[in-house]
């Protein structure tokens, strides 16, 4: 189990400061040292907002990534990155993300960059906070790569990426990272039409080198590109198979779904810790501490405090920073109220 009951945490991403958005859109105007400084300053800002909110567990906000996983393709060899997505205008959707052609054997001789991100976080973070890194899993990473004669379908691409991600997790553990989230949102988005047992096998082979060396978690999400879901928002197709995921904690998206299927918390808590999403990152309604406390009490009807953590539904990268600050602060205060009530 985790170190404390009713723990407050986040998934991984945090909104970019406005100036970093500007830098990202005008990379040709900045030198390498300018970019390095901008990234480090953004991490400092993300750390500040999380620590000011009083979270127990913080991340680097994924400030050096373009989206939660797309920057990882820059570390892969054997692909030809598409310069522009097939559709640029109109309402946002996943077809506004580019897909990349595979041109050779997939490899990542420099790793995927997560170790460097963690080492920067460890250097910049103040004492007293648990540090968490997040890495996308191979099935999710495979989704933006186009199969070819060598890798004939998405599962073949996944198998090629699996040892790359596995080594990154092993390297993170070796670097001293005590908590890692392996993000596989594509698994939870498509479990309704694929074999969930196959997903479990892929996941467990991915984490086998890091399991037991750090605290592992995974995030069962339904998609959040531009605040939109991409799959049917139901957990039923994933279970009972996903109870066999080799993790210490499973994170659930609950707030945006009005706590539908809340009973799954009890089922998971029988064998693992549960991080419940109690903040809706897709809404600009700012949950009050009273709202949060009521949601925590609801969750405690299904699991003991020792099994529970609380977080936003998903990463905060698609939420404006002013709202993210308020939501995190109120989440922490609401959880603290219940801690005081229950003596935990």
C-alpha positions in Angstrom: 0.0 0.0 0.0 0.9 3.7 -0.3 2.6 5.6 2.5 -0.5 7.5 3.7 -4.3 7.2 3.4 -6.4 9.6 1.5 -3.4 10.7 -0.6 -3.7 13.6 -3.1 -1.9 13.3 -6.4 -2.1 14.1 -10.1 -1.9 12.1 -13.3 1.0 13.8 -14.9 0.4 16.8 -17.3 -0.2 20.4 -16.3 -1.0 23.4 -18.5 1.8 25.2 -20.2 2.4 28.8 -19.1 1.3 31.2 -21.9 4.9 32.2 -22.7 5.8 28.5 -23.2 3.0 28.2 -25.7 4.5 31.2 -27.5 8.0 29.6 -27.5 6.6 26.3 -28.9 4.9 28.2 -31.8 8.1 30.1 -32.6 11.0 27.7 -32.1 13.0 29.2 -34.9 13.3 32.5 -32.9 15.1 30.8 -29.9 18.5 29.3 -29.5 19.1 25.9 -27.8 20.0 27.6 -24.5 16.9 29.8 -24.7 14.7 26.7 -25.1 16.4 24.8 -22.3 15.9 27.8 -20.0 12.2 28.1 -21.0 11.6 24.4 -20.3 13.2 24.6 -16.9 11.3 27.7 -16.0 8.1 26.0 -17.0 8.9 23.0 -14.8 9.5 25.4 -11.9 6.1 27.0 -12.5 4.4 23.6 -12.6 6.1 22.5 -9.4 5.2 25.8 -7.7 1.5 25.5 -8.5 1.3 21.9 -7.3 3.2 22.5 -4.1 1.2 25.7 -3.4 -1.9 23.6 -3.7 -0.5 21.2 -1.1 -0.5 18.0 -3.0 1.2 14.9 -1.5 2.5 13.7 -4.9 3.8 16.0 -7.7 5.1 15.6 -11.2 7.1 17.9 -13.6 3.8 18.7 -15.3 5.2 17.2 -18.5 6.3 20.7 -19.5 9.0 19.5 -21.8 6.6 17.3 -23.9 4.3 18.2 -26.7 1.1 16.7 -25.4 1.3 13.7 -23.0 2.9 11.3 -25.5 3.5 12.9 -28.9 7.0 14.1 -28.1 8.2 10.6 -27.6 8.1 10.1 -31.3 11.1 12.5 -31.6 13.2 9.9 -29.8 12.2 7.0 -32.1 14.3 6.0 -35.1 12.8 4.2 -38.0 9.9 6.6 -38.5 9.2 9.6 -40.8 7.2 12.1 -38.8 4.3 13.6 -40.6 4.8 17.4 -40.7 1.1 18.2 -40.5 -2.2 16.4 -39.5 -4.7 15.5 -42.2 -7.3 18.0 -40.9 -6.3 21.4 -39.4 -9.6 23.3 -39.1 -13.0 22.8 -37.6 -14.0 21.3 -34.2 -11.1 19.6 -32.5 -10.9 15.8 -32.8 -8.2 13.1 -32.9 -7.8 13.3 -36.7 -6.1 16.6 -36.1 -3.1 14.7 -34.8 -0.6 13.5 -37.4 0.3 9.9 -38.0 3.8 8.8 -38.8 5.1 6.4 -41.4 7.4 3.6 -40.3 10.5 3.5 -42.5 12.8 1.0 -40.8 13.4 -0.9 -37.6 11.9 0.9 -34.6 14.4 1.8 -31.9 15.2 4.5 -29.4 19.0 4.5 -28.8 18.8 7.6 -26.6 15.9 6.3 -24.6 12.6 8.2 -24.4 13.7 11.1 -22.3 11.7 10.3 -19.1 14.9 9.7 -17.1 16.2 13.2 -17.9 12.7 14.6 -17.0 12.7 12.9 -13.6 16.3 14.0 -12.8 15.3 17.6 -13.5 12.2 17.2 -11.3 14.3 15.8 -8.5 16.7 18.6 -8.8 14.1 21.4 -8.8 11.4 20.0 -6.4 11.5 21.0 -2.7 11.7 18.5 0.1 8.6 16.9 1.5 6.8 15.9 -1.7 6.7 12.5 -3.4 7.8 12.6 -7.0 6.1 10.8 -9.8 7.0 10.2 -13.5 4.7 9.1 -16.2 5.5 7.1 -19.4 3.0 6.2 -22.2 2.7 2.4 -22.8 3.5 0.7 -26.1 -0.1 0.2 -27.2 -0.9 3.9 -26.8 2.3 4.9 -28.6 1.6 2.6 -31.5 -1.6 4.5 -32.3 0.1 7.3 -34.2 2.3 4.9 -36.3 1.1 3.5 -39.6 1.6 -0.3 -40.0 3.6 -1.5 -43.0 4.9 -4.8 -44.4 7.4 -5.2 -41.6 4.9 -4.3 -38.8 1.6 -5.4 -40.3 -0.9 -4.2 -37.6 -1.1 -2.2 -34.5 -0.3 -5.2 -32.3 2.9 -5.8 -34.3 3.9 -2.1 -33.8 3.1 -2.5 -30.1 5.4 -5.5 -29.8 8.2 -3.5 -31.4 7.8 -0.6 -29.0 7.3 -2.8 -25.9 11.0 -3.5 -25.1 11.7 0.3 -25.7 9.2 1.3 -23.1 10.2 -1.5 -20.7 13.8 -0.3 -20.8 12.7 3.2 -20.0 10.8 2.0 -17.0 13.8 0.0 -15.8 16.0 3.0 -16.3 13.7 5.2 -14.3 13.6 2.8 -11.4 17.4 2.5 -11.6 17.6 6.3 -11.4 15.8 6.3 -8.1 12.2 7.1 -9.3 10.0 5.7 -6.6 6.7 6.2 -8.4 5.8 5.7 -12.1 2.5 5.9 -13.9 2.3 3.8 -17.1 -0.3 5.6 -19.2 -2.2 3.3 -21.5 -5.4 5.3 -22.3 -5.8 3.5 -25.6 -6.3 0.3 -23.7 -9.2 1.7 -21.8 -10.6 3.5 -24.8 -10.7 0.3 -26.9 -11.3 -2.4 -24.4 -14.9 -2.6 -25.5 -13.9 -3.9 -28.9 -10.6 -5.7 -28.2 -9.6 -8.6 -25.9 -8.9 -7.0 -22.5 -6.8 -10.1 -21.6 -4.5 -9.4 -24.5 -4.1 -5.9 -23.1 -3.2 -7.2 -19.7 -0.5 -9.5 -21.2 1.0 -6.6 -23.1 1.0 -4.3 -20.0 2.4 -6.9 -17.7 5.3 -7.7 -20.0 6.0 -4.0 -20.3 6.3 -3.4 -16.6 8.0 -6.7 -15.6 11.4 -5.1 -15.2 10.2 -2.2 -13.0 7.6 -4.1 -10.9 8.7 -4.4 -7.3 11.4 -1.8 -7.7 9.0 1.2 -7.5 5.3 2.0 -7.0 3.5 1.4 -10.3 0.2 2.8 -11.3 -1.9 3.1 -14.5 -4.5 5.5 -15.6 -7.8 4.2 -17.1 -8.9 7.1 -19.1 -11.4 7.6 -22.0 -9.4 10.3 -23.9 -8.9 14.0 -23.3 -7.6 15.6 -26.5 -9.1 19.1 -26.4 -11.3 17.9 -23.6 -13.0 15.2 -25.7 -13.3 11.5 -25.0 -12.6 9.0 -27.8 -14.2 5.8 -26.5 -17.4 4.6 -24.7 -17.0 5.8 -21.2 -17.6 2.5 -19.4 -15.4 0.4 -17.2 -17.4 -2.8 -17.4 -15.7 -4.1 -20.6 -12.3 -3.9 -18.8 -13.1 -6.0 -15.8 -12.4 -8.4 -14.3 -9.4 -8.7 -16.7 -7.8 -5.5 -15.6 -7.7 -6.6 -12.0 -4.7 -8.7 -13.2 -2.7 -5.6 -14.2 0.7 -5.8 -12.4 0.4 -2.4 -10.7 0.0 -1.1 -7.1 -2.7 1.4 -8.0 -5.4 1.9 -10.7 -6.7 5.4 -11.4 -10.3 5.9 -12.4 -12.0 8.7 -14.2 -15.1 9.4 -12.1 -15.9 13.1 -11.8 -16.8 13.8 -15.5 -19.0 10.7 -15.4 -21.0 11.7 -12.3 -19.5 8.8 -10.5 -21.1 6.2 -12.7 -19.8 2.7 -11.9 -18.5 3.9 -8.5 -19.0 0.3 -7.3 -15.8 -0.7 -9.3 -13.8 1.1 -6.5 -14.8 -1.7 -4.1 -13.8 -4.4 -6.6 -10.4 -2.9 -7.2 -9.7 -2.0 -3.6 -10.0 -5.7 -2.7 -6.7 -6.3 -4.5 -5.0 -2.9 -5.2 -5.0 0.8 -4.2 -7.4 3.0 -6.1 -6.9 6.6 -7.2 -10.3 8.2 -7.9 -10.7 11.1 -10.2 -12.8 13.5 -8.2 -12.0 16.7 -10.3 -13.5 17.2 -13.7 -10.8 18.5 -16.0 -13.3 18.8 -18.9 -15.4 21.4 -17.1 -14.7 24.9 -16.0 -17.0 24.6 -13.0 -14.6 24.9 -10.0 -15.4 22.2 -7.5 -15.6 23.6 -4.0 -13.9 22.0 -1.0 -17.5 21.0 0.1 -18.0 19.2 -3.3 -14.7 17.4 -2.9 -15.3 16.3 0.7 -18.7 14.9 -0.3 -17.0 12.9 -3.1 -14.3 11.6 -0.8 -17.0 10.4 1.6 -18.8 8.7 -1.2 -15.6 6.8 -2.2 -15.1 5.8 1.4 -18.3 3.9 1.3 -16.6 1.5 -1.1 -13.0 1.4 0.1 -11.0 2.2 3.3 -8.9 5.3 3.4 -5.7 3.2 3.3 -6.6 2.1 -0.2 -7.6 5.5 -1.6 -5.9 8.4 -3.4 -7.6 11.3 -5.0 -6.7 13.2 -8.2 -8.2 15.0 -11.2 -9.9 12.7 -13.7 -7.0 13.1 -16.2 -4.0 15.2 -16.8 -4.5 19.0 -16.6 -2.8 19.9 -19.9 -6.2 20.7 -21.6 -7.4 22.9 -18.7 -6.5 26.6 -18.4 -3.9 27.2 -15.7 -6.0 29.6 -13.7 -8.7 26.8 -13.4 -6.1 24.1 -12.7 -4.7 26.1 -9.8 -8.1 26.5 -8.2 -9.2 23.0 -8.8 -6.1 21.5 -7.2 -6.2 23.8 -4.2 -9.9 23.0 -3.6 -9.2 19.3 -4.1 -6.5 19.3 -1.4 -8.6 21.3 1.0 -11.7 19.0 0.5 -9.6 15.9 1.2 -8.0 17.5 4.2 -11.4 18.1 5.7 -12.2 14.4 5.5 -8.8 13.5 6.9 -9.6 15.7 10.0 -13.1 14.2 10.3 -11.8 10.6 10.2 -8.5 11.2 12.0 -6.4 9.9 9.0 
